[in-house]
């Protein structure tokens, strides 16, 4: 190839590169649309360039693609936004936003926001993102990798790092919780003063094994776990007073520490207890306990105090456990009653 041919080839290749670069740059220029209507990409008014448009209103029968949304976007199945959104996005299955969101996202299954979502997210199954704003509501779980400024509400699981309030049907997981953690069973956190759950594993909180007895001579071994204020109770036991049959017990409840001094505090508890021989009939007792407690050592605490009890049991399952009632009704075969008793024991603080 001679010198002139080499120059021509180099010029051609340079021109082709320049043309390709220019075309790409032009294709990625900012484009706006007042309304974007379609069936599914690219069958829409913005066509194959839909991913380059910022829309004020979008309506798609199946699925829509855009660069950004600034008003209302509605889709029968899914919305995919390559950048950010403001306003309201509603889809039958999922909203997927690759940058940030400010407004309301409602999806039948999932909302996925890659970075922060400043407004409200409502999903039938899951909300997922880096950070969230005021409210996350999901039928199954809310998962954010950093923080939630407001409320996480789900049917099963909430997980984040920093949060104001978490409410779930089964479990909450966080690092720092400013407000309440309410779970059907388990709360996990580094810092949470107000966990409401049966099991609470709080790094700066308190866990203890308790041995207790009450006016019915029911011995209980219980696990108490929670934060500096609220805690949960779960226990197993055996009744020593029943004459007829062996009665095994289980209890669950919630409590609160009321500090008075370094070594003295008052523990208030609301507990439900069940006694049964695993045959016919059950003995139910709901108690409100006021328990002054004194620390003998940092790991050992003794406590005892009165409780107000409501019982409801089948004939033969609780006869003779309590003799004096403030009120009782034996109509219909079962006995209902209200009486004052006591609870006392020792905490081994872990």
C-alpha positions as CSV (number, residue, x, y, z in Angstrom):
1,X,0.0,0.0,0.0
2,X,1.5,3.4,-1.1
3,X,1.8,6.5,1.0
4,X,-1.4,8.1,-0.5
5,X,-3.4,5.0,0.2
6,X,-2.2,5.0,3.8
7,X,-3.3,8.6,4.3
8,X,-6.7,7.9,2.7
9,X,-7.3,4.8,5.0
10,X,-6.3,6.8,8.1
11,X,-8.5,9.7,7.1
12,X,-11.5,7.3,6.5
13,X,-11.1,5.6,9.8
14,X,-10.8,8.9,11.6
15,X,-13.9,10.2,9.9
16,X,-15.9,7.1,10.7
17,X,-14.9,7.3,14.4
18,X,-15.8,11.0,14.5
19,X,-19.2,10.3,12.8
20,X,-19.9,7.5,15.3
21,X,-19.0,9.6,18.3
22,X,-21.2,12.5,17.0
23,X,-24.1,10.2,16.4
24,X,-23.9,8.7,19.9
25,X,-23.6,12.1,21.5
26,X,-26.6,13.4,19.6
27,X,-28.6,10.2,20.5
28,X,-27.9,10.9,24.2
29,X,-29.0,14.5,24.2
30,X,-31.7,15.5,26.7
31,X,-35.2,15.0,25.3
32,X,-38.5,15.8,27.0
33,X,-42.0,14.7,26.4
34,X,-45.3,16.0,27.8
35,X,-46.9,12.6,27.4
36,X,-45.5,9.1,26.7
37,X,-48.1,6.5,25.8
38,X,-47.5,3.0,24.6
39,X,-47.9,-0.8,24.8
40,X,-44.4,-2.0,25.5
41,X,-41.0,-0.8,24.5
42,X,-40.5,0.2,21.7
43,X,-44.2,0.3,20.8
44,X,-44.8,3.8,22.2
45,X,-45.0,7.4,21.2
46,X,-41.3,7.8,22.0
47,X,-40.4,4.7,20.1
48,X,-36.9,3.2,20.2
49,X,-35.5,6.4,21.8
50,X,-37.8,6.1,24.8
51,X,-34.9,5.5,27.1
52,X,-33.6,9.0,26.3
53,X,-36.8,10.9,27.2
54,X,-37.8,12.7,30.4
55,X,-41.7,12.5,30.6
56,X,-44.2,14.5,32.6
57,X,-46.9,11.8,32.1
58,X,-46.5,8.2,31.0
59,X,-49.2,5.5,30.4
60,X,-48.3,2.0,29.3
61,X,-50.5,-1.1,28.9
62,X,-47.7,-3.5,29.6
63,X,-44.3,-1.9,30.3
64,X,-42.6,1.4,29.9
65,X,-39.0,2.6,29.5
66,X,-37.8,6.2,30.1
67,X,-34.8,8.2,31.2
68,X,-36.7,10.1,33.9
69,X,-40.2,10.8,35.1
70,X,-41.3,14.2,36.6
71,X,-45.1,13.7,37.0
72,X,-47.3,10.6,36.9
73,X,-46.2,7.2,35.4
74,X,-48.6,4.3,35.2
75,X,-48.0,0.8,33.8
76,X,-49.9,-2.4,33.7
77,X,-46.9,-4.5,34.6
78,X,-43.6,-2.6,34.9
79,X,-41.8,0.7,34.7
80,X,-38.1,1.0,34.1
81,X,-36.5,4.4,34.6
82,X,-32.8,4.8,33.8
83,X,-32.2,7.8,35.9
84,X,-34.5,9.5,38.6
85,X,-38.1,10.1,39.2
86,X,-40.3,12.7,40.9
87,X,-44.0,12.4,41.4
88,X,-46.0,9.2,41.3
89,X,-45.2,5.8,39.8
90,X,-47.8,3.0,39.7
91,X,-47.3,-0.4,38.2
92,X,-49.1,-3.8,38.4
93,X,-45.8,-5.7,39.2
94,X,-42.7,-3.5,39.6
95,X,-41.1,-0.1,39.5
96,X,-37.4,-0.2,38.8
97,X,-35.5,3.1,39.2
98,X,-31.8,3.1,38.6
99,X,-31.0,6.3,40.4
100,X,-33.2,8.0,43.0
101,X,-36.9,8.7,43.7
102,X,-38.8,11.5,45.2
103,X,-42.5,11.0,45.6
104,X,-44.7,7.9,45.7
105,X,-44.0,4.5,44.2
106,X,-46.8,1.9,44.3
107,X,-46.2,-1.6,42.9
108,X,-48.2,-4.9,43.1
109,X,-45.0,-6.8,43.7
110,X,-41.8,-4.7,44.2
111,X,-40.3,-1.3,44.2
112,X,-36.6,-1.2,43.4
113,X,-34.7,2.1,43.8
114,X,-30.9,1.8,43.4
115,X,-30.1,4.8,45.6
116,X,-32.4,6.9,47.8
117,X,-36.2,7.0,47.8
118,X,-37.3,10.2,49.6
119,X,-41.0,9.7,49.7
120,X,-43.4,6.8,50.1
121,X,-43.0,3.2,48.8
122,X,-45.9,0.7,48.9
123,X,-45.4,-2.8,47.5
124,X,-47.4,-6.0,47.7
125,X,-44.2,-8.0,48.3
126,X,-40.9,-6.0,48.7
127,X,-39.3,-2.6,48.7
128,X,-35.6,-2.6,48.0
129,X,-33.0,0.3,47.9
130,X,-30.1,2.1,49.4
131,X,-32.0,4.7,51.5
132,X,-35.6,5.5,52.1
133,X,-37.5,8.5,53.3
134,X,-40.9,8.8,55.1
135,X,-42.5,5.4,54.7
136,X,-41.9,1.9,53.4
137,X,-44.9,-0.5,53.4
138,X,-44.6,-4.0,52.0
139,X,-46.6,-7.2,52.3
140,X,-43.4,-9.3,52.9
141,X,-40.2,-7.2,53.4
142,X,-38.5,-3.9,53.3
143,X,-34.7,-4.1,52.6
144,X,-32.5,-1.0,52.6
145,X,-28.7,-1.1,52.8
146,X,-28.2,2.2,54.6
147,X,-31.0,4.1,56.4
148,X,-34.7,4.9,56.6
149,X,-35.7,8.3,57.9
150,X,-39.3,7.3,58.9
151,X,-41.2,4.0,59.1
152,X,-40.7,0.5,57.8
153,X,-43.9,-1.6,57.9
154,X,-44.0,-5.1,56.6
155,X,-45.8,-8.4,57.0
156,X,-42.6,-10.4,57.6
157,X,-39.2,-8.7,57.7
158,X,-37.6,-5.2,57.9
159,X,-33.9,-4.7,57.5
160,X,-31.8,-1.5,57.4
161,X,-28.9,0.2,59.3
162,X,-30.4,3.4,60.8
163,X,-34.2,3.8,61.2
164,X,-36.8,5.7,63.2
165,X,-39.5,3.0,63.5
166,X,-39.8,-0.6,62.4
167,X,-43.0,-2.7,62.5
168,X,-43.1,-6.3,61.1
169,X,-45.1,-9.5,61.5
170,X,-42.0,-11.6,62.3
171,X,-38.6,-9.9,62.4
172,X,-36.8,-6.5,62.4
173,X,-33.1,-6.0,61.9
174,X,-31.2,-2.7,62.2
175,X,-28.2,-1.1,63.7
176,X,-29.5,2.1,65.4
177,X,-33.2,2.5,66.1
178,X,-34.5,5.9,67.4
179,X,-38.1,4.9,68.1
180,X,-40.0,1.6,68.4
181,X,-39.1,-1.8,67.0
182,X,-42.3,-3.9,67.0
183,X,-42.1,-7.5,65.8
184,X,-44.2,-10.5,66.0
185,X,-41.3,-12.5,67.3
186,X,-37.7,-11.1,66.9
187,X,-35.9,-7.8,67.0
188,X,-32.2,-7.4,66.3
189,X,-30.3,-4.2,66.7
190,X,-27.1,-2.6,68.0
191,X,-29.0,0.2,69.8
192,X,-32.8,0.0,70.4
193,X,-34.3,1.3,73.7
194,X,-37.9,0.4,72.8
195,X,-38.1,-3.1,71.2
196,X,-41.5,-4.8,71.4
197,X,-41.1,-8.5,70.7
198,X,-40.8,-11.8,72.4
199,X,-37.1,-12.1,71.6
200,X,-34.9,-9.0,71.4
201,X,-31.2,-9.2,70.7
202,X,-30.0,-5.7,71.4
203,X,-26.2,-5.2,71.6
204,X,-26.4,-2.3,74.2
205,X,-29.5,-3.8,75.9
206,X,-30.0,-6.5,78.5
207,X,-30.6,-10.2,78.5
208,X,-31.2,-12.5,81.5
209,X,-32.3,-15.9,82.6
210,X,-34.9,-15.8,85.3
211,X,-36.2,-18.3,87.9
212,X,-39.6,-17.3,89.3
213,X,-42.5,-18.6,91.3
214,X,-46.0,-17.2,92.0
215,X,-49.1,-17.7,94.1
216,X,-50.1,-20.9,92.3
217,X,-46.7,-22.5,93.0
218,X,-45.8,-22.5,89.3
219,X,-42.0,-22.5,88.7
220,X,-40.8,-20.8,85.6
221,X,-37.5,-20.5,83.8
222,X,-37.8,-17.5,81.6
223,X,-35.6,-15.6,79.1
224,X,-35.9,-11.8,79.2
225,X,-34.3,-9.8,76.5
226,X,-34.6,-6.2,75.3
227,X,-33.2,-2.7,75.4
228,X,-32.6,-0.3,78.2
229,X,-36.4,0.3,78.6
230,X,-38.6,-2.4,77.0
231,X,-38.0,-6.1,77.0
232,X,-39.7,-9.4,76.0
233,X,-40.4,-12.5,78.1
234,X,-40.5,-16.2,77.1
235,X,-40.6,-19.0,79.7
236,X,-41.3,-22.6,80.4
237,X,-42.4,-24.1,83.7
238,X,-44.2,-26.6,85.9
239,X,-47.0,-26.3,88.5
240,X,-46.3,-27.9,91.9
241,X,-49.7,-27.3,93.4
242,X,-52.2,-29.2,91.2
243,X,-53.4,-32.3,93.0
244,X,-55.0,-34.1,90.0
245,X,-52.7,-34.0,87.1
246,X,-49.3,-32.6,86.0
247,X,-49.6,-29.1,84.6
248,X,-46.8,-27.8,82.4
249,X,-46.6,-24.1,81.7
250,X,-45.5,-21.6,79.1
251,X,-45.5,-17.8,79.4
252,X,-44.9,-14.9,77.1
253,X,-45.1,-11.1,77.6
254,X,-43.6,-7.7,77.6
255,X,-41.9,-5.6,80.3
256,X,-40.4,-2.2,81.0
257,X,-37.6,-1.2,83.3
258,X,-38.2,1.9,85.5
259,X,-34.9,3.0,86.9
260,X,-34.8,4.4,90.5
261,X,-31.1,4.2,91.3
262,X,-28.0,2.3,90.2
263,X,-29.0,-0.8,92.1
264,X,-32.8,-0.4,92.4
265,X,-35.5,-0.4,89.8
266,X,-39.1,-1.4,89.2
267,X,-39.9,-3.9,86.5
268,X,-43.5,-3.8,85.2
269,X,-44.7,-6.7,83.1
270,X,-47.8,-7.8,81.2
271,X,-47.7,-11.6,80.8
272,X,-49.9,-14.4,79.5
273,X,-49.4,-17.8,81.0
274,X,-50.9,-21.2,80.0
275,X,-51.0,-24.4,82.1
276,X,-51.9,-27.7,80.5
277,X,-51.5,-31.5,80.9
278,X,-51.7,-31.7,77.0
279,X,-55.1,-33.4,77.2
280,X,-58.5,-31.7,77.4
281,X,-58.9,-28.3,78.9
282,X,-56.4,-25.4,79.5
283,X,-55.7,-22.9,82.3
284,X,-55.2,-19.4,81.0
285,X,-53.9,-16.5,83.2
286,X,-53.1,-12.9,82.2
287,X,-51.1,-10.9,84.7
288,X,-50.0,-7.3,85.4
289,X,-46.9,-7.5,87.5
290,X,-45.3,-4.7,89.5
291,X,-41.9,-6.0,90.6
292,X,-39.4,-4.0,92.6
293,X,-35.9,-5.3,91.9
294,X,-32.5,-5.0,93.7
295,X,-29.1,-5.8,92.1
296,X,-26.9,-7.7,94.5
297,X,-24.1,-7.7,91.9
298,X,-24.0,-6.4,88.2
299,X,-25.1,-9.9,87.1
300,X,-27.5,-10.9,89.9
301,X,-30.8,-9.3,90.7
302,X,-33.6,-10.4,93.1
303,X,-37.2,-9.1,92.7
304,X,-40.7,-9.6,94.0
305,X,-44.0,-7.9,94.1
306,X,-47.8,-8.1,93.6
307,X,-49.7,-8.9,90.5
308,X,-53.3,-8.5,89.3
309,X,-54.5,-11.7,87.5
310,X,-57.4,-12.7,85.3
311,X,-57.9,-16.4,84.9
312,X,-60.1,-18.5,82.6
313,X,-59.9,-22.3,82.9
314,X,-61.8,-25.5,82.3
315,X,-63.2,-27.4,85.2
316,X,-60.6,-29.6,86.8
317,X,-57.6,-27.7,85.3
318,X,-57.2,-25.0,87.9
319,X,-59.3,-26.1,90.9
320,X,-57.5,-25.3,94.2
321,X,-54.8,-23.1,92.7
322,X,-56.4,-20.0,94.0
323,X,-58.9,-19.7,96.8
324,X,-59.8,-16.1,97.1
325,X,-61.1,-14.0,94.2
326,X,-62.0,-10.3,93.9
327,X,-64.6,-11.5,91.4
328,X,-65.4,-14.9,89.8
329,X,-68.0,-16.5,87.5
330,X,-68.4,-20.3,87.2
331,X,-71.3,-20.2,84.7
332,X,-71.1,-22.3,81.5
333,X,-68.7,-24.9,82.9
334,X,-65.5,-22.7,82.8
335,X,-64.4,-20.5,85.6
336,X,-63.4,-16.9,85.1
337,X,-61.9,-14.9,88.0
338,X,-60.0,-11.8,89.0
339,X,-57.6,-11.9,92.0
340,X,-54.4,-10.4,93.4
341,X,-51.3,-12.6,93.7
342,X,-47.5,-12.3,93.7
343,X,-44.5,-13.1,91.7
344,X,-40.9,-13.4,92.9
345,X,-37.6,-14.6,91.7
346,X,-34.0,-14.0,90.6
347,X,-32.5,-12.6,87.4
348,X,-29.1,-13.9,86.1
349,X,-28.1,-11.1,83.8
350,X,-26.0,-12.3,80.9
